[in-house]
Amino acid sequence: MEIKESYFEEITLLITHYDRSASLERLLQTFAKQHISFGDIVVSDDGSKPEHLERLKVLQPVYNFRLITTPVNKGLGNNINKGQDAVTTPYTLYIQEDFEPKGAFLTHFRDALDIMHADHGLDIVRFYAYFKYPYLKAYARGFSEMIFKPGFFANNHLKFYVYSDHPHLRRSNFLEKFGRYPEGIKGDLTEYRMALSFIQKKGRGLFFDHFNDLFYQRNSADEPSTMGRSSWRESKNPVALAVRSVYLQFKLLGWTYDYFFKH
């Protein structure tokens, strides 16, 4: 039985990459095995080491992607900006290179595109997260709309991540509406500032309810995550958890101040 190709002509697959060419190959290979193809594929590289860049050039004719490079590492913000600048289709599926779609992805991806066609006010549809977004309103087809609550009584700091760098579908005019990603700062802060801009400019987004069902995040010893975090922020030690709780409340106060007073 012949397997039918799922071709999304109006979508560009945008992948940001840095020193993880094996992870990138696995991601592209998985889409190929699932018979999912796109109108265009853009790989935006952030000044990878020569051995990884050479591997990208070997992969390029195999998977037919456009490679956007830079001579030196300029950080996450620059890497997304130059990649998005290269997109010419109406929609962008943004994925970092260490993710891999699961078998359930295709069905819900089609649903997300159908929803964005029907609701022109939506800016983003998110497919993956570490934690459930705290304030959701049921929407359709297993998706819920993220509702940002600015008041202090909505005291979950995760409410600020209406936008996230995790895999998502968005309209390709994203930078025009919400501004360019800030450059020259750490990746976590880049993500936060875009999330803040998204909220302040009244962005609307959906969140897939079963957010662990559509993607794997793969980090190996050979190609570990390039996003480092302080050990105390991830520790399960009771003292560390107590400190983290206090820290998050101060963070919430600071982010709420930013929301009201920094534009």
KOLDRENMI-711163 format. One line per 2 residues: their letters; for each residue x, y, z of C-alpha. Coordinates in Angstrom, 1 decimal. Layout:
<recs>
a	X,Y,Z ~ ... $
</recs>
This chain:
<recs>
me	0.0,0.0,0.0 ~ 1.4,3.4,-1.0 $
ik	1.7,5.9,1.8 ~ 0.4,9.3,0.8 $
es	2.7,12.3,1.3 ~ 1.4,15.1,3.6 $
yf	2.6,18.2,1.9 ~ 2.2,21.6,3.5 $
ee	2.9,24.1,0.8 ~ 2.1,27.2,2.7 $
it	4.4,26.3,5.7 ~ 8.1,26.7,6.1 $
ll	9.9,24.5,8.6 ~ 12.3,26.8,10.4 $
it	15.0,25.0,12.5 ~ 17.5,26.8,14.6 $
hy	20.8,24.9,15.0 ~ 24.0,25.1,16.9 $
dr	26.6,22.3,17.2 ~ 24.1,19.5,17.1 $
sa	24.2,18.2,13.5 ~ 23.3,14.6,14.5 $
sl	20.2,15.9,16.2 ~ 19.2,18.0,13.2 $
er	19.7,15.0,10.9 ~ 17.4,12.9,13.2 $
ll	14.7,15.6,13.1 ~ 14.7,15.9,9.3 $
qt	14.9,12.1,8.9 ~ 11.9,11.7,11.2 $
fa	9.8,14.1,9.1 ~ 10.8,12.2,6.0 $
kq	9.9,8.8,7.5 ~ 6.5,10.2,8.5 $
hi	6.0,11.5,4.9 ~ 5.6,15.0,6.0 $
sf	7.0,17.7,3.7 ~ 6.9,21.5,3.6 $
gd	6.8,24.3,1.0 ~ 10.3,25.2,2.3 $
iv	12.8,24.3,5.0 ~ 15.2,26.8,6.5 $
vs	18.0,25.8,8.8 ~ 19.5,28.8,10.6 $
dd	22.9,28.0,12.0 ~ 24.5,30.1,14.8 $
gs	28.2,29.8,14.0 ~ 28.6,26.1,14.6 $
kp	32.0,24.4,14.8 ~ 33.5,23.4,11.3 $
eh	32.7,19.7,11.7 ~ 29.0,20.4,12.3 $
le	28.9,23.0,9.5 ~ 30.4,20.5,7.1 $
rl	27.8,17.9,8.1 ~ 25.1,20.4,7.4 $
kv	26.4,20.9,3.9 ~ 26.3,17.2,3.4 $
lq	22.8,17.0,4.6 ~ 21.6,20.0,2.6 $
pv	21.1,18.3,-0.8 ~ 19.6,15.2,0.9 $
yn	16.8,17.1,2.7 ~ 16.7,20.1,0.4 $
fr	16.9,22.9,2.9 ~ 18.2,26.4,2.7 $
li	21.1,27.0,5.1 ~ 21.4,30.4,6.7 $
tt	24.8,30.9,8.4 ~ 26.8,33.4,10.4 $
pv	30.6,33.6,10.8 ~ 30.4,33.8,14.6 $
nk	28.0,32.7,17.3 ~ 25.5,35.6,17.9 $
gl	23.0,33.9,20.2 ~ 19.5,32.7,20.0 $
gn	17.8,36.0,19.2 ~ 19.9,36.6,16.1 $
ni	19.6,33.0,15.0 ~ 15.8,33.1,15.0 $
nk	15.7,36.6,13.5 ~ 17.8,35.7,10.5 $
gq	16.0,32.4,10.0 ~ 12.5,34.1,10.1 $
da	13.7,36.8,7.7 ~ 14.4,34.0,5.1 $
vt	10.8,32.6,5.3 ~ 8.5,33.5,2.4 $
tp	5.5,31.3,3.1 ~ 2.4,32.5,5.2 $
yt	3.1,30.1,8.1 ~ 6.2,29.0,10.0 $
ly	6.6,25.8,12.0 ~ 9.4,26.7,14.4 $
iq	11.5,23.8,16.0 ~ 14.9,23.8,17.6 $
ed	17.1,21.0,16.4 ~ 16.9,18.7,19.4 $
fe	13.2,17.9,19.0 ~ 11.6,15.0,17.1 $
pk	7.9,14.7,16.1 ~ 6.0,11.6,17.5 $
ga	3.5,9.6,15.4 ~ 0.6,11.6,16.7 $
fl	1.9,14.9,15.5 ~ 0.5,14.9,11.9 $
th	-3.1,14.7,12.9 ~ -3.0,17.5,15.4 $
fr	-0.7,19.6,13.2 ~ -3.4,19.5,10.5 $
da	-5.9,20.5,13.0 ~ -3.8,23.5,14.1 $
ld	-3.4,24.7,10.6 ~ -7.2,24.4,9.9 $
im	-7.8,26.4,13.1 ~ -5.4,29.2,12.1 $
ha	-7.1,29.3,8.7 ~ -10.5,29.8,10.4 $
dh	-9.5,32.1,13.2 ~ -7.4,35.0,11.8 $
gl	-6.9,36.5,15.2 ~ -4.7,33.6,16.4 $
di	-0.9,34.2,16.2 ~ 0.5,31.0,17.5 $
vr	-0.3,27.3,18.3 ~ 2.0,25.5,20.7 $
fy	2.6,21.8,20.6 ~ 5.0,21.1,23.5 $
ay	5.9,22.4,26.9 ~ 7.6,21.3,30.2 $
fk	4.5,22.3,32.2 ~ 0.8,22.9,31.4 $
yp	0.0,26.6,30.8 ~ -1.8,27.6,34.0 $
yl	-4.8,29.5,32.6 ~ -6.6,27.8,29.8 $
ka	-10.0,28.0,28.1 ~ -11.2,25.1,26.0 $
ya	-11.1,25.9,22.3 ~ -11.5,23.0,19.8 $
rg	-9.9,19.7,18.7 ~ -7.8,19.2,21.8 $
fs	-6.5,22.7,22.0 ~ -7.2,25.4,24.6 $
em	-6.7,29.1,24.4 ~ -4.1,30.6,26.7 $
if	-5.5,33.4,28.9 ~ -3.1,35.8,30.4 $
kp	-4.2,37.2,33.8 ~ -2.2,40.3,34.7 $
gf	-3.3,40.6,38.4 ~ -1.3,39.5,41.4 $
fa	-3.9,37.0,42.4 ~ -3.0,34.9,39.3 $
nn	0.3,34.1,41.0 ~ 1.7,31.4,38.7 $
hl	4.8,32.9,37.0 ~ 4.3,30.5,34.0 $
kf	1.4,32.7,32.9 ~ 4.0,34.9,31.2 $
yv	4.9,32.1,28.8 ~ 2.0,32.5,26.4 $
ys	4.8,32.5,23.9 ~ 7.5,29.9,24.2 $
dh	10.5,28.8,22.0 ~ 9.3,25.2,22.1 $
ph	7.8,23.8,18.9 ~ 4.9,25.9,17.5 $
lr	3.1,27.0,14.4 ~ 2.9,30.7,13.8 $
rs	2.1,33.3,11.2 ~ 5.2,34.4,9.3 $
nf	4.5,38.1,10.0 ~ 5.3,37.3,13.6 $
le	8.3,39.7,13.8 ~ 6.3,42.5,12.2 $
kf	3.6,42.2,14.8 ~ 5.6,41.5,18.0 $
gr	9.1,42.9,17.1 ~ 12.4,41.2,16.6 $
yp	14.0,39.0,19.1 ~ 16.4,40.9,21.3 $
eg	20.0,40.0,20.5 ~ 23.2,39.8,22.5 $
ik	21.6,38.4,25.7 ~ 21.1,34.9,27.1 $
gd	18.6,32.6,25.5 ~ 16.3,32.4,28.5 $
lt	16.1,36.2,28.6 ~ 15.5,36.4,24.9 $
ey	12.6,34.0,25.2 ~ 11.1,36.0,28.2 $
rm	11.3,39.3,26.4 ~ 9.6,38.0,23.4 $
al	6.9,36.5,25.6 ~ 6.5,39.9,27.3 $
sf	6.1,41.6,23.9 ~ 3.6,39.0,22.8 $
iq	1.5,39.7,25.9 ~ 1.8,43.5,25.7 $
kk	0.8,43.5,22.0 ~ -2.3,41.3,22.7 $
gr	-1.1,38.1,21.0 ~ -3.4,35.2,21.0 $
gl	-2.3,31.6,21.2 ~ -3.5,28.0,21.6 $
ff	-1.9,25.3,23.7 ~ -2.2,21.5,22.9 $
dh	-3.9,19.9,26.0 ~ -1.8,16.7,25.8 $
fn	1.4,18.6,25.4 ~ 3.7,15.6,25.9 $
dl	2.1,13.6,23.1 ~ 3.5,15.3,20.0 $
fy	7.3,15.7,20.4 ~ 10.3,14.1,22.0 $
qr	13.1,16.3,23.2 ~ 16.4,14.5,22.6 $
ns	19.6,15.3,24.4 ~ 22.5,12.9,24.3 $
ad	25.9,12.8,25.9 ~ 27.4,13.6,22.5 $
ep	25.1,16.5,21.8 ~ 23.8,17.8,25.2 $
st	21.5,20.8,25.6 ~ 23.2,24.1,24.9 $
mg	20.9,25.9,27.5 ~ 22.5,25.7,30.9 $
rs	20.6,26.3,34.1 ~ 21.8,26.7,37.7 $
sw	21.8,23.4,39.6 ~ 19.7,24.8,42.5 $
re	16.9,25.7,40.2 ~ 16.5,22.0,39.2 $
sk	17.3,20.4,42.6 ~ 14.6,18.4,44.5 $
np	16.3,19.1,47.8 ~ 13.7,20.6,50.3 $
va	15.9,23.6,51.0 ~ 16.4,24.3,47.4 $
la	12.7,23.9,46.7 ~ 11.9,26.5,49.4 $
vr	14.5,28.9,48.1 ~ 13.1,28.4,44.6 $
sv	9.5,29.1,45.8 ~ 10.6,32.5,47.2 $
yl	12.7,33.2,44.2 ~ 9.7,32.6,41.9 $
qf	7.5,35.0,43.8 ~ 10.1,37.7,43.5 $
kl	10.4,36.8,39.8 ~ 6.6,37.1,39.4 $
lg	6.7,40.6,41.0 ~ 9.4,41.7,38.7 $
wt	7.7,40.3,35.6 ~ 4.4,41.9,36.6 $
yd	6.3,45.3,36.9 ~ 7.8,44.8,33.5 $
yf	4.3,44.0,32.0 ~ 2.8,47.3,33.3 $
fk	5.8,49.6,33.0 ~ 8.3,48.4,30.4 $
h	7.3,48.7,26.7 $
</recs>
